[in-house]
């Protein structure tokens, strides 16, 4: 699946999840790492076909992007007309 340089990572898993991962690797006849890579790629929708879509990119049409603490107010103001129209 991956033809790139890989980074070795260690993670801590609850016993039940670790056992499930091990059983699945044995069932498929592949390494635990392969099962984990496939599961993570599927979860994050990474199929290798290019950049993945950013789900909320472009949902706000503002001249200036607000800081995090101001986003709720900016969204409320920006979306007010859309919400009212959809009622």
WOSULUR-V576769 format. One record per backbone hydrogen bond with DSSP energy under -1.0 kcal/mol. NH is the residue of the N-H (numbers start at 1). CO is the residue of the C=O. If there is no record, write none. Layout:
# WOSULUR-V576769
NH:CO
NH:CO
This chain:
# WOSULUR-V576769
18:14
19:15
20:16
21:17
22:18
23:19
24:20
25:21
26:22
27:23
28:24
29:25
30:25
35:31
36:32
37:33
38:34
39:35
40:36
41:37
42:38
43:39
44:40
45:42
46:41
57:54
59:56
70:67
71:68
74:70
75:71
76:72
77:73
78:74
79:75
83:79
84:80
85:81
86:82
